[in-house]
Amino acid sequence: MFKEDLLKDKVILVTGGGTGLGKSMATRFGELGANLVIGSRRANVIAKAAQELEQTGAEVLGVKCDVRQMDQVNEMVSAALDKFGRIDILLNNAAGNFISPTEMLSAGGFKAVVDIVLVGTFNCTLAVGKEMIKQKNGNIL
């Protein structure tokens, strides 16, 4: 469906890239020629995912990062720039959820979800967006 080298030499940062949809999308990006930066809160998950994603032919940087923490987001962006020199695409995929009926969700659980999904997306968009402004290029999803 897509041209084989559609994303050749693009650098794509995928938050929540160690599992689930993020890992699936990162896999496809790698197959289409992109180099990848994947972030996850769990170091063991990110290391395993990075190894698996390298099988697509992509150069992969796995970074332990909690997107709720701006200092960790800035460190992830710096590591990506150190390795690849730029970020062409940011995919804000990191999410949190609880499998439970809504009426059973605690205020703390709700706050955790909101902090990951909203605050995390803001943090990553701000940090990467500043770099994309300098680059005069980039896309954020």
C-alpha positions in Angstrom: 0.0 0.0 0.0 2.9 2.4 0.8 6.0 3.0 -1.2 8.7 0.9 0.5 11.0 3.8 1.3 8.3 6.3 2.2 9.9 7.3 5.4 13.5 6.7 4.4 15.9 8.6 6.7 13.1 10.3 8.7 13.5 10.3 12.5 10.3 9.5 14.3 9.9 9.8 18.1 7.1 7.5 19.4 6.0 8.0 23.0 4.7 4.8 24.6 6.6 3.0 21.9 7.5 -0.1 23.9 4.2 -1.9 23.7 0.8 -2.0 22.0 -0.2 0.5 19.4 3.0 2.5 19.8 5.2 -0.5 19.1 3.0 -1.6 16.2 3.2 1.9 14.6 6.9 2.1 15.2 7.3 -1.3 13.6 5.6 -0.1 10.5 7.5 3.2 10.4 10.8 1.2 10.6 9.6 -1.1 7.8 9.1 2.1 5.7 12.6 3.3 6.3 12.4 5.5 9.3 14.9 5.7 12.2 13.2 5.5 15.6 13.3 7.0 19.0 10.9 5.1 21.4 10.1 6.2 24.9 8.6 4.2 27.7 8.4 4.4 31.5 9.8 0.9 31.9 13.5 0.3 31.0 13.0 -3.5 30.5 10.2 -2.9 28.1 12.0 -0.3 26.0 15.2 -2.4 25.7 13.3 -5.4 24.4 11.2 -3.3 22.0 14.3 -1.5 20.7 15.9 -4.9 19.9 12.8 -6.1 18.1 12.4 -2.9 16.2 16.0 -3.0 14.9 14.9 -6.1 12.9 13.0 -3.8 10.6 16.3 -2.3 9.5 15.7 0.9 11.5 18.3 2.5 13.7 16.6 2.6 17.1 17.2 4.6 20.3 15.2 3.4 23.3 14.8 6.0 26.1 13.3 5.5 29.5 11.0 8.4 29.9 7.9 9.3 31.9 6.2 11.9 29.8 4.6 13.5 32.9 8.1 14.7 33.9 9.3 17.6 31.8 13.0 17.0 32.8 12.7 13.4 31.5 11.1 14.6 28.2 13.9 17.1 27.7 16.5 14.4 28.3 14.7 12.1 25.7 14.7 14.9 23.1 18.3 15.7 23.8 19.3 12.0 23.4 17.4 11.9 20.1 19.1 15.0 18.8 22.5 13.7 19.9 22.0 10.5 18.0 20.1 11.6 14.9 20.6 15.4 14.7 16.9 16.1 14.3 13.3 14.9 14.9 11.1 14.9 11.9 7.9 13.4 13.4 6.6 13.2 17.0 3.9 10.6 17.6 2.2 11.4 21.0 1.1 7.8 21.8 1.8 7.5 25.5 -1.3 6.7 27.5 -2.5 5.3 30.7 -5.8 3.6 31.5 -7.4 1.4 34.1 -9.7 -1.5 33.2 -12.6 -0.8 35.5 -16.1 0.6 35.5 -16.0 4.4 35.5 -17.7 4.5 38.9 -14.9 2.5 40.4 -12.1 4.8 39.1 -10.5 6.7 41.9 -9.7 10.4 41.7 -6.0 9.4 41.9 -6.5 7.0 39.0 -8.2 9.6 36.9 -5.4 12.1 37.6 -2.8 9.6 36.5 -4.6 9.1 33.2 -5.0 12.8 32.6 -1.4 13.5 33.5 -0.1 11.0 31.1 -2.5 11.7 28.2 -2.8 15.5 28.5 0.2 16.7 30.4 2.5 14.2 28.7 1.3 15.2 25.3 1.8 18.9 26.2 5.3 18.2 27.5 6.4 16.3 24.4 4.8 18.7 22.0 6.4 21.7 23.7 9.9 20.1 23.8 9.9 18.7 20.3 8.0 21.6 18.9 10.7 24.0 20.0 13.3 21.9 18.0 11.0 21.7 15.0 10.7 25.5 15.0 14.5 25.7 14.9 14.6 23.0 12.1 11.8 24.9 10.2 10.3 21.5 9.6 8.4 18.7 11.4 5.1 17.1 12.1 3.4 16.3 15.4 0.7 13.7 15.8 
